[in-house]
């Protein structure tokens, strides 16, 4: 949360495109920040230093015409390694023909350009066609106005700047619509700050300890969303024995440090100490300055969305629970925003699903980006249930841009609903903070980092981490990261089944 926050069909092209040379003064910082040692998401997470005096226009546009960042888009199997400005100009001039020249795995590099990119004879009639082709072919690199990017491709940083995150200071431009308002969104999986996690924090005297290793990165996002698997009250009797989770209210320190804006309470543990405790937890979250969603004193309150506004861009969040244990909210009964469905509370309650779809439809005109956080599925498996796919698609069809799931405690992959719009379902991010140290997969997960322009999804990356013996997640790289991501990719649609 930044200080300003208020709250494929493949097109196979066998010939290379040679485009006109770019000219202009060299950027004194053209080597930028090397991203070769970073994860793809980290290389896209360089915070913007703010607007520059005047971006470099290397012969691609005139001062009289509106300009857009010229993005280098690649297949998602390609690493998001920084391209020095001089190299980027050589690429645009047609002087680069091997991926090794971009510090990628070697092989023939073929360039496609849309109608706004520099040089005569652009191969495809629209930037969207270029993006579609690149999403299907790892040998292609596209030159497009950055606004044409979708999460189905990866955008390379140039000179240490990412055209989607840092459009005002990015140095390559092309005729086109200027950048939209940049708003970043991060979502993490299940956060449980009770039981042994709570005991460890109390013993250390630090109620922010589990979130400290990732807090700076999470707080960098404009909007940060998490699923909170506990109550903040013990005003009642435990309903799930040793699996009744209650956290000390001093955990607010860690949640604030991590910049959490929205907490989903739509899960099977918010009711662990009874209805009074549930209602008090909703109030306690709100008192922390964090928006609670998915649970409440009544069904009307549990259905209520959170809306976070950043620079005039409105991000809406709804949350649903399909697991049980916590009571389902009613007209006069405290509980969660429930959709009964297999495997835990099925058969599918079509009436409840239609109710949630109506809520999405009503919220859609009020927000620029709409996220639904779901609690669903089977524990300890990477394979989503058919019911998750059905319900998730129904949510997207009603107007959700992004559906993000939790509860399985293992990662589950990405389902692409509309490639053109970039809408998707992320079936499970896995545990984020938990004391499930009895198996490897419950100590691994990914968090989602998204970049939007005026609320439109432009980029999504999944950042792998491992939960340590101190119950704190830490971002991992190299072989360890690949091991975490492997089952996530194995259960993802193309192109998220790639690197």
Secondary structure, DSSP 8 states (H G I E B T S, - for coil): --TT----------S------------TTTT----TTS-HHHHT--------SS----SS--TTS-EEEEEEEE-TTS----B-HHHHHHHHTT---BGGGGTSS-SB-EEEE-TTSSSSS-SSSSHHHHHHHHHH-TTEEEEEEGGG--TTSEEE-BTTB-TTT-TTT---EEES-----EEEEEEEEEE--SHHHHHHHHHHT-TTHHHHHHHHHHHTSSEEEEEE-SBS---S--SSGGG--B--GGGHHHHHHTT--EEE--SSSTTTTHHHHHHHHHHHHHHTT-EEESEESSHHHHH--EEEEETTEEEEEEEEE-S-SS-B--SS--EE-B---TTTT-S--HHHHHHHHHHHHHHHTT-SEEEEEEE-S-TT-SS--HHHHHHHHHHHHHT-SEEEEESSSSEEEEEEEETTTTEEEEEEEBEEE---TTSSGGGEEEEEEEEEETTEEEEEEEEEEEE-TTS-EEE--HHHHHHHHHHHHHTS-TTTT--
